[in-house]
């Protein structure tokens, strides 16, 4: 029964978190002047609009096996329409996803910060939402294409007028095509390490949000 509750809580958390994440991308793109996501029906909180078959299958696999990952359908954005410019604008749009996950984690952590008495299953669900959103935020900020961290870093570098910033931008651009492979290798290697790369930032953010 506990295992079933874990799977249900994980799935509900992912559906909510990924839907908010993708909606945040679409909303900020709209605010930046690009209506592409709205035209494509992505400016919505309806989960159906944000999930694609393979990513959904991986989410189900992750929930059942406890290993793996899933993803939502990328939000279409035309960088040329963004008021802040293509690179900075895309950085802002990309940052909206992880930021929405952090804000969602903060929101669902409020009952714990207030030391409210919660029924077991409800407390478990809220805690799972907090942990899943922290995990999504940290993971998506890895600066490898196609994750949000790639565009966020390019956007930050675009605001810096220095030779080293241009060099790093060129390095990022040259690694874009290898991004998915590098990401896969990162995940594979990380699974076999005694201490996972993302554990420290996830735990630090969890303690900050939960007030431990």
N, C-alpha and C positions, 0 to 999 in steps of 0.2 A: 504493500500500500504506500509506503514511504517513497519507493522508487517511482510509482505512478504519479504521486504528488509532485515529485521533483521534475519529472518530464513535463507535466502539465504546466507547472509554474514557469519552467524554462521556455516552453513554446509560447505561452501567453506573453511573457516578458519580451521575447524576441519579436513577436508580431507587433506589439506596441512600440518597442524601441526603434525597429527598422522603419516602421511607418512614420514615426515622428522625425527620424533622421532624414529620410528622403523628402518629406514635406518641408523640412527646414531648408534644404537645398533649393527646392522649388520656390519657396516664399522669398528667400533672400535674392535669388536670381530675378524674381519679379520686381522686388524693391530696387534692384540694381538696374532695372530698365529692360530686362530680357523677358519677353512673354512666352518663349518657346515651351517651357514646362507647362504653363497654363494651357496653351493650345493643344498640348499632347495629353491633357487630362491628368497631369501629375500634381497640380496644386490642390491636393485633397488629402484628407486623413484616412481615406478608404484604403485598407491594407491591400485589397485586390489590385489596385493600380500600381503598387510599389514592389510586387513580388514577381519573379520570373521562375520558370520551372526548375532549372538546375539548382539555383540558389535555394529554392524552397526544399528540394530533395535533400540538399546538404544540411539544411537546418534540422530537418526531421532526423537525419542520420546522426547529427551531433547530439540531439536531445536523447536519442535512444542509446547511443554508444558511449556518450560522454567525451568523445574525441571528434575533432573536425571543426568546421565553421560553415557559415552560410552568408548569403548576401541578398540585397534587394536589387531591383532594376535601376541602373544608373539614370539620374535625372538629366535630360537633354538640356544643354546650355549653349547658347551662341556667344562666345567670348567677345565678339565685336560689338555686341549690343550693351555690354556692361559699362555703366557710367564711370567706374574707377579704372577702366582700361582692361585689356584682355588678361594680363598676368595678375595684377593686383585684384581685379574684379573676381577672377576665378579663385584666387586665394581666399577672398571673403566668402564666396559661395561655398567653397569646400569646408571652411572653418565652421560654417553654420551647422553642419551635420554633427560633428563631435561635441560642439558646444551645446546643441539641443540634448544630447545624451547626458552631459554633465548636469544640465538644468533639471532634466527628468529625474536623475539620481538624487539631486538635492531635494526635489519636491517629495519624492517617495520616502526620503529619509526623515522628513519632518516628524512623523509620529514617534520615531525612535529618539530623535533629539529632544522631544517633549516628554519622553518616558511614559507614553501612553500604554495602557494595557490592551493588547491585541489578541484575538483568538489565534490559536496555533497556525491554522492554515492561512489566515489572512496575513499574519506576521511573516510567515515563510514566503508568501507571494511577494509582499512588499520588499523584503530583503533580497529576493531573487531579482526583482526589477532593478534595485539599486546596483547590485553586483554586475548584472548583465550590461547595464548602461555604462558603468565604469569601464568594463572590459571592451565594449564597442568603441568608446571614446579613445581609450589609450591605443587600441589596435589600429584604428583608422588614422591615427596621427603618425604612424610609421611613414617616413618620407620615401616611399616606393610607389611608383605607378602600379595599379590604378587607385591606390588608397588616397584619402583626402590629404594626408600629410604631405604628399608629393606637391599638390597644388598650393597648399598652405605655405610650404617652404619656398616655392618659386615666387609666390606673391610677396613674401617677406623680403626675399633677395632683390625683387624688382624695385623696392623702395630704398635700397641702399646704393648710393653712387660711389662704388669703390671697385677696384680691379678684382679683388678677391671674390666679391659678390658675383661679378660677371663670370668668373671662372667656375664658380660653383653652379651657376645656372647652366653653363655649357655642359658640365659634368652630369647634372640631372637630366638634361635634354638627351644627352648621348646614351643614358641608361634607360630611357623610357621604354624602348622596345623589349629590353631584358627584364623590365620591372616585374611582370607576372612570374617569370621563372625565379628571379631572386627572392620574391615573396614566398613562393612555394618552398624554396630551399631554406629560407629563414624559419618558416613554420616547422619544417621537417627536422632541422637541426635542433631547434628549440625544444622539441618534444623529448629529446634524448639527453638533455642537459640536467644536472642535479638541481640547478637553480635557473628558472626560466627568465629570459631577458625582460619580459614585461611584468613580472611579479612585483618588483620594487615600485614602479610608478603606480600600478593598480592598487597595491596595498596602501601606499602613501595617500592616494586620492580617496580611497575608501575610509581611511582613518580621519582624514580631514572632513569629509562630508558627514560621516556618522558621529564625529565629535569624540572619538576615542583618544 
